[in-house]
Amino acid sequence: MFALLALFWGGSFVSIDVGLHHFPPLLFAAVRYDVAGLLILGYAAVTTDRWKPQTRGDVLGIVTIGAFIIAGHHSLLYLGQEHVPGALAAVIVSLSPVLTAVFASTLFADEHVTPLGAVGLLCGVVGVAIVANPTPANLLSTDAVGIGLVFLAAASFALGSVLTRPFETGVSVPALQGWSMLFGSVLIHAVSLGTGESPAAIDWSMSAVASLTYLVLISGVVAFLIYFHLLDTIGATELNLVGYLEPVVATLLSWLVLGELVASTTVIGFAAIFTGFALLKRDVLFDFWRAASPSVRRV
C-alpha cells in the first residue's frame, strides 16, 4: 500500500503536466478538488459517525487545511508546473518535511532543531539551490519563476501542517479531508475568477478528461483511502516518508509517458534534500527501518 500510494501521488505530477495543456491552471486545481472533495466527504458520511463539523476546533482545522494545504499549495504548484516539469516539481515539493521542521521550531517553544538538524536544514536549502541553479542570466527566467512558485507551494503545505497541530478536531480524518478540499476549492475558484480564467478556455479533449479523472479518482479518492488506512497502521510520521518516493515515481513516469529526462543537477539536488531530511528525522528513519527489517529478513 505504501508503494501504491507513492505511485499514485507521484503520478499526479505527470498528470498535472498533461492537464495543464488543456485547463487554465487555477481552474484545473479547483475542479479537481470540487469533485474529489464531494467524493471523499460522501465516503465519510457513509462510513463514519462524526463527519459534520461541530466545534471551533473542527472549523479552524478545516479552514487551515483548506487555505494552506489545499488552496495555497495546489494553486502555487499548478502555476509553477506551467514553467517546470512535474519531475522537477516533485523534487522541490519533497522539501516540505524539512520546511515543516523550520516552521515548527519557529512557532512552538517545545520544538527545537539540534545542531545536526541544522546541518540537515542547510542540506535541504542547498539541494533546492542546486536544482534551481541560480545565475544572473537565468534569475528571472520562466524556469526560475516556476521553481520559486513550487518552492512557495512546498512552504504553504509545510506551514499548514504545523498550524493545524494545536487544533483539537472531533471529525473523522476522511471528513476533515473532504471538508478541507471543498473549502480549498472555493478559495481557488475565487482566485481563478479574479485572475480572469474562464471555463470556456477548457479544452475537453480525451487527454484532458483522462488527466482530470486520474487526479480525482486515482490520486484523489483511491490514494486518500490508502492514506487513511496507512495513517492508522503506521502513523503520520512514517507515512511522510512517501514524499521521498514520489519524485522517483514522477521522474520514471515523466520519462515513460512524456519522454522527459531530468538533469543531473536535479538528481544531486534531490539527494541533498533527502540527506537533509534524514539528518532531521534520523530517529524516525531508524525506527522505520527497524520495523521493516524483520520482514526483510524473512524474504
C-alpha positions as CSV (number, residue, x, y, z in Angstrom):
1,M,0.0,0.0,0.0
2,F,2.9,2.3,0.8
3,A,4.3,1.7,-2.7
4,L,0.9,2.2,-4.3
5,L,0.5,5.5,-2.5
6,A,3.8,6.7,-3.8
7,L,2.9,5.5,-7.3
8,F,-0.5,7.2,-7.3
9,W,0.8,10.5,-5.8
10,G,4.0,10.5,-7.9
11,G,1.8,10.1,-11.0
12,S,-0.2,13.2,-10.1
13,F,2.7,15.4,-11.1
14,V,2.8,13.9,-14.5
15,S,-1.0,14.1,-14.8
16,I,-0.9,17.8,-13.9
17,D,1.7,18.3,-16.7
18,V,-0.7,16.7,-19.2
19,G,-3.8,18.6,-17.9
20,L,-2.2,22.0,-18.0
21,H,-2.2,21.8,-21.8
22,H,-6.0,21.8,-21.7
23,F,-7.0,23.7,-18.5
24,P,-6.3,27.1,-17.0
25,P,-4.1,26.2,-14.0
26,L,-6.2,27.5,-11.1
27,L,-9.4,26.3,-12.6
28,F,-7.8,22.9,-13.1
29,A,-6.9,22.7,-9.4
30,A,-10.3,24.0,-8.3
31,V,-12.3,21.5,-10.4
32,R,-10.1,18.6,-9.2
33,Y,-11.0,19.4,-5.6
34,D,-14.6,20.2,-6.2
35,V,-15.1,16.6,-7.3
36,A,-12.6,14.9,-5.0
37,G,-13.9,16.7,-2.0
38,L,-17.5,15.7,-2.7
39,L,-16.5,12.1,-3.2
40,I,-14.3,11.9,0.0
41,L,-17.0,13.7,2.1
42,G,-19.6,11.3,0.7
43,Y,-17.4,8.4,1.8
44,A,-17.0,9.9,5.2
45,A,-20.8,10.4,5.6
46,V,-21.5,6.7,4.8
47,T,-18.6,5.1,6.8
48,T,-18.1,7.4,9.8
49,D,-20.4,8.7,12.6
50,R,-18.7,12.0,13.1
51,W,-18.5,13.7,9.7
52,K,-20.1,17.1,10.4
53,P,-18.0,19.9,11.9
54,Q,-19.5,20.9,15.3
55,T,-16.7,22.6,17.3
56,R,-14.5,25.6,16.9
57,G,-11.5,23.2,16.5
58,D,-13.3,21.4,13.7
59,V,-13.9,24.7,11.8
60,L,-10.3,26.0,12.4
61,G,-8.8,22.7,11.2
62,I,-10.9,22.7,8.1
63,V,-10.1,26.4,7.3
64,T,-6.4,26.0,7.9
65,I,-6.0,22.8,5.9
66,G,-8.2,24.2,3.1
67,A,-6.4,27.5,2.9
68,F,-2.8,26.4,3.2
69,I,-2.6,22.7,2.2
70,I,-5.3,22.6,-0.5
71,A,-5.7,26.2,-1.9
72,G,-2.2,27.7,-1.2
73,H,-0.2,24.6,-2.0
74,H,-2.1,23.5,-5.1
75,S,-2.6,27.0,-6.6
76,L,1.1,27.6,-6.4
77,L,2.0,24.1,-7.6
78,Y,-0.2,24.2,-10.7
79,L,1.0,27.7,-11.6
80,G,4.6,26.6,-11.1
81,Q,4.2,23.5,-13.2
82,E,3.3,25.7,-16.1
83,H,7.0,26.5,-16.2
84,V,8.8,23.4,-14.9
85,P,8.2,19.7,-15.5
86,G,6.4,17.6,-12.9
87,A,9.5,15.5,-12.0
88,L,11.4,18.7,-11.1
89,A,8.3,20.0,-9.1
90,A,8.2,16.7,-7.2
91,V,11.8,17.1,-6.1
92,I,11.2,20.6,-4.8
93,V,8.0,19.6,-3.0
94,S,10.0,16.9,-1.2
95,L,11.5,19.7,0.8
96,S,8.2,20.1,2.6
97,P,9.2,17.9,5.7
98,V,12.4,20.0,6.1
99,L,10.4,23.2,5.9
100,T,7.9,21.8,8.4
101,A,10.8,21.4,10.9
102,V,11.7,25.1,10.3
103,F,8.2,26.4,10.9
104,A,7.6,24.1,13.9
105,S,10.8,25.3,15.7
106,T,9.9,28.9,14.9
107,L,6.3,28.7,16.1
108,F,6.4,26.3,19.0
109,A,8.7,26.7,22.1
110,D,8.8,22.9,22.7
111,E,10.1,22.3,19.2
112,H,13.8,22.8,18.6
113,V,16.4,21.9,15.9
114,T,19.6,20.2,17.1
115,P,23.0,21.2,15.6
116,L,22.9,18.1,13.4
117,G,19.3,19.0,12.4
118,A,20.6,22.5,11.5
119,V,23.0,20.8,9.1
120,G,20.0,18.9,7.7
121,L,18.2,22.2,7.1
122,L,21.2,23.6,5.3
123,C,21.4,20.4,3.1
124,G,17.8,20.9,2.1
125,V,18.3,24.6,1.2
126,V,21.5,23.6,-0.8
127,G,19.5,20.9,-2.6
128,V,16.9,23.4,-3.8
129,A,19.7,25.8,-4.8
130,I,21.4,23.0,-6.9
131,V,18.1,22.3,-8.6
132,A,17.4,25.9,-9.3
133,N,21.0,26.6,-10.4
134,P,20.5,30.4,-10.0
135,T,22.7,32.7,-12.1
136,P,22.4,36.3,-13.1
137,A,21.4,35.2,-16.6
138,N,18.5,32.9,-15.5
139,L,17.4,34.6,-12.3
140,L,14.3,36.0,-14.0
141,S,13.7,33.2,-16.5
142,T,10.4,31.3,-16.6
143,D,12.1,28.2,-15.1
144,A,13.3,30.2,-12.1
145,V,9.8,31.7,-11.6
146,G,8.4,28.2,-11.8
147,I,10.9,26.8,-9.3
148,G,10.1,29.8,-7.0
149,L,6.3,29.1,-7.2
150,V,6.8,25.4,-6.4
151,F,9.0,26.2,-3.5
152,L,6.3,28.5,-2.1
153,A,3.8,25.6,-2.7
154,A,6.0,23.4,-0.5
155,A,6.2,26.1,2.1
156,S,2.5,26.6,2.1
157,F,2.0,22.8,2.7
158,A,4.6,22.8,5.5
159,L,3.1,25.8,7.2
160,G,-0.4,24.4,7.0
161,S,0.8,21.1,8.5
162,V,2.3,23.0,11.5
163,L,-0.6,25.4,12.1
164,T,-3.1,22.5,12.4
165,R,-1.2,20.9,15.3
166,P,-2.9,22.9,18.1
167,F,-6.4,22.3,16.9
168,E,-8.5,19.6,18.6
169,T,-10.8,18.2,15.9
170,G,-13.5,15.6,16.5
171,V,-14.5,14.9,12.9
172,S,-13.1,11.8,11.3
173,V,-10.0,12.1,9.1
174,P,-11.9,11.5,5.8
175,A,-14.4,14.1,6.8
176,L,-11.7,16.6,7.7
177,Q,-10.1,16.0,4.3
178,G,-13.3,16.2,2.4
179,W,-14.5,19.5,4.0
180,S,-11.0,20.9,3.6
181,M,-10.9,20.0,-0.1
182,L,-14.2,21.7,-0.7
183,F,-13.3,24.9,1.3
184,G,-10.0,25.0,-0.5
185,S,-11.6,24.6,-3.9
186,V,-13.9,27.6,-3.2
187,L,-10.8,29.7,-2.4
188,I,-9.1,28.6,-5.6
189,H,-12.3,29.3,-7.7
190,A,-12.3,32.8,-6.2
191,V,-8.7,33.5,-7.2
192,S,-9.3,31.9,-10.6
193,L,-12.2,34.3,-11.3
194,G,-10.1,37.2,-10.0
195,T,-7.3,36.4,-12.5
196,G,-9.8,36.2,-15.4
197,E,-9.7,32.5,-16.0
198,S,-12.8,31.2,-17.8
199,P,-14.4,27.7,-18.2
200,A,-14.6,28.5,-21.9
201,A,-10.8,28.1,-22.1
202,I,-11.0,24.4,-21.1
203,D,-10.3,22.0,-24.0
204,W,-12.3,18.9,-23.2
205,S,-10.1,16.5,-25.1
206,M,-9.5,12.9,-24.2
207,S,-6.2,13.8,-22.6
208,A,-7.9,16.5,-20.5
209,V,-10.6,14.1,-19.3
210,A,-8.0,11.3,-18.6
211,S,-5.8,13.7,-16.6
212,L,-8.7,15.1,-14.5
213,T,-10.1,11.6,-14.0
214,Y,-6.7,10.3,-12.7
215,L,-6.3,13.3,-10.4
216,V,-9.8,13.0,-9.0
217,L,-10.3,9.2,-8.7
218,I,-6.8,7.7,-8.5
219,S,-4.6,10.4,-7.0
220,G,-7.6,11.8,-5.1
221,V,-10.1,9.3,-3.8
222,V,-8.2,5.9,-4.1
223,A,-4.9,7.3,-2.9
224,F,-6.5,9.1,0.1
225,L,-8.4,5.9,1.1
226,I,-5.0,4.2,1.1
227,Y,-3.6,7.1,3.0
228,F,-6.3,6.9,5.7
229,H,-5.6,3.2,6.1
230,L,-1.8,3.7,6.4
231,L,-2.4,6.6,8.8
232,D,-4.0,4.1,11.2
233,T,-1.5,1.4,10.5
234,I,2.0,3.0,10.6
235,G,1.3,6.6,11.8
236,A,1.7,10.0,10.3
237,T,5.5,10.4,10.9
238,E,6.5,7.3,9.0
239,L,3.8,8.0,6.3
240,N,5.6,11.2,5.5
241,L,8.4,9.2,4.0
242,V,6.2,8.5,1.0
243,G,7.1,12.0,-0.1
244,Y,10.6,10.8,-1.0
245,L,9.4,8.1,-3.3
246,E,7.1,10.5,-5.2
247,P,10.0,12.2,-7.1
248,V,11.4,8.9,-8.1
249,V,8.0,7.8,-9.5
250,A,7.4,11.2,-11.1
251,T,10.8,11.0,-12.9
252,L,10.2,7.5,-14.2
253,L,6.7,8.3,-15.4
254,S,7.8,11.5,-17.0
255,W,10.3,9.5,-19.0
256,L,7.9,6.7,-19.9
257,V,4.9,8.9,-20.7
258,L,6.3,12.2,-21.8
259,G,9.8,11.3,-22.9
260,E,11.3,13.8,-20.4
261,L,14.6,13.3,-18.7
262,V,15.8,15.1,-15.6
263,A,19.1,16.9,-15.4
264,S,22.0,15.6,-13.3
265,T,21.7,18.6,-11.1
266,T,18.1,17.6,-10.3
267,V,19.3,14.2,-9.1
268,I,22.1,15.7,-7.0
269,G,19.6,18.3,-5.5
270,F,17.2,15.6,-4.6
271,A,20.0,13.6,-2.9
272,A,20.9,16.8,-0.8
273,I,17.2,17.3,0.2
274,F,16.8,13.7,1.3
275,T,20.1,13.9,3.2
276,G,18.7,17.0,5.0
277,F,15.5,15.1,5.8
278,A,17.5,12.1,7.0
279,L,19.5,14.2,9.4
280,L,16.4,15.9,10.8
281,K,14.4,12.7,11.1
282,R,17.2,10.2,11.7
283,D,15.3,8.7,14.7
284,V,12.2,8.2,12.6
285,L,14.1,6.6,9.8
286,F,15.9,4.2,12.2
287,D,12.6,3.2,13.8
288,F,11.0,2.7,10.3
289,W,13.9,0.6,9.1
290,R,13.9,-1.4,12.4
291,A,10.2,-2.1,12.0
292,A,10.7,-3.2,8.4
293,S,13.8,-5.3,8.9
294,P,12.1,-8.5,10.2
295,S,10.0,-8.8,7.1
296,V,13.1,-8.1,5.0
297,R,14.9,-11.0,6.8
298,R,12.0,-13.3,6.2
299,V,12.2,-12.6,2.5
